[in-house]
């Protein structure tokens, strides 16, 4: 699995400025958590609360070079859970194209739905993730939800991805 931070502006009405993004390399399952800061304690707490407690401990975590992922707290958490932490190449975001493609897609879709002053982007993340996880992934040929949950979701949010305008970012990312 891999983790990274995406900085978004402006700060939301709930006080969030960043998105902690967690991804599974095999299933292409994504978790995007709005967070107020890039502190190591915030990243560690969210990693345990939203990934490890739900999906289990991964043997390897691939992270960026940021101080929040390379802190003593992060190192101790990995040591405690038996996780090998590998870092992405510094100053080369293209070294992990999976994140770059996801960021282009998430930014495009959030742009379509956020309010004029853009302080509500964090409220749109859950439905975006629902739609993204239930769209066929071009690499696996399956939806991330099907690989993880072994079931398909049929709801109106998912059908919005059938709209050619909504699929545009996926075509641009190939």
N, C-alpha and C positions, 0 to 999 in steps of 0.2 A: 504494500500500500504506500501511498505517497501523500505528503501534505505540503501546503503552500498557503501564503496569504495573498489576498487580492485587496488592494486599497481602493475604496470608492469614496467619492465626494458628492455632495456634502454629507456632514454628519446627519443621521436620521433623527427623527423626533424621539426615538427610543435611545439615542446616544451611541449608535453603532457607526463605525467608520470603516471597518474592515470585514472581510469575509475569510474565515478559516476554511480552506477547501481540503477535504480528505477524499482520496480516490483509491479504488481497488484496481490494480493493473489488469487482472484477469477478467472480471465481470464488467468493468467500466462503471461500476456503481460510484456515485458521488454523494458526498454530504457537504453542504455549504452552510456554515454557521455564522450569522452576523455577530461580530464582536466589537467592543468599544476601543480596544487597544491591542498592541502586539506584544504584550508582556508574556514572559515564559509561563507564568502561573496561569494565565488565561488560556493559552494554547494547551498546556498540560491538562487542565481541568476539562476543557471541551473534548480533548482527545479521549480521555477516560469516559466522560459522561455520554458522548454521542457516538463513539465508535467502538472502543474496547468493551464497554459494558453491553453493547448490543450485538456486535459482530465477532467478538473474540479478539485475542491478542495475535497480531501478525508477527512473524519471525523477523521480517525486515521492514523497516520504514525508510523511505526515501524522502528527504526533506531539502529545502533550500538552505542557503548559507546564513540566513537571518539569525540574529542573536537569540531570539525567542526559541529557536529550534536547536540551538547549540549551547544553551545555558547549563549550569550545574544541575538545575531542577530537571531539565529535559534528559540530561545524561543519567541522572539518578533514577528517573522514571523508567527509562529503557533498561537500565541495569536490573532494577527490581522485577521487571516483567520479562526479562530475558530477550529483549529486542535488540537486533543489530541495526544501528542507525547509519545510513549511507547518505552523503550529501550530494546535491546537484552541483554541477560545475558553476563556479562563481562567475557572475556577469555574463552568463550565456543562457538566457531563459529558453532558447531554442533547443537546449539539451534535453528538455522534457516537453516535447511537442504536445503531449496529452493535455497538459495544463493550458498551454497557449490556445489550443483549439477550444477547450471548454470556456476559457475566459472570453474569447471572441463571441461565442454563442451566448453566454450568460449576459454579457454587456449589451448585446444587440436586443435580446428579449426583454431585459429590464428597461431599456430605453423605450420600448413600445408601450410599457404599462405604468411606469412611474408617473407621479403627479408632476405638474409644471415646475415646482420648486425642488423636486427630486429628493425629498426628505423621507420618502416612504418605501425606498427600494427594499428594505429588509422585510417588509410585510409581503412582498411579492415572491420572495425566494422559495417558500414551501411549494406553491403551485407550479413554479417553474421547474423545480426538482421533480415533482410528480410527473410532469409532462416529459421531461428529459429522460428520466429513468424508464419510461414506458415507450420510448421511441426506439425503433430498431437501430442498433449501432452498426456502423459500416464495417468495422473490423470483425466483430463476432457474428454478425448476422442475426443476433437476438437482442431483445431488450435487456438492459441491466437488471430490471425487475424480474424478468423471467429467469435469468441465470441465478440470482440470489434467492428469490421467493418461489420459483417454479410456478408462477401464475401470471396471467395477463390481467391488465386493468382496463376496463371499458368505462370511461367516463368522459363527459364533454371536454374537459381540459385536454385530454389526450387527442381528441379529434382535431383540436386546433392546430396540431402539428401537421395535419394533412393539408392545410392551407398552403399553397405554394409560397406565399410570402413568409410563412413561419418556417418553411423548410430551407429558405434561402441561405441562412448561415451554415447549415449542414453541407450544402453543395459547395459553398465557398471554402470550406475547410478540407476538402478532399484534394 
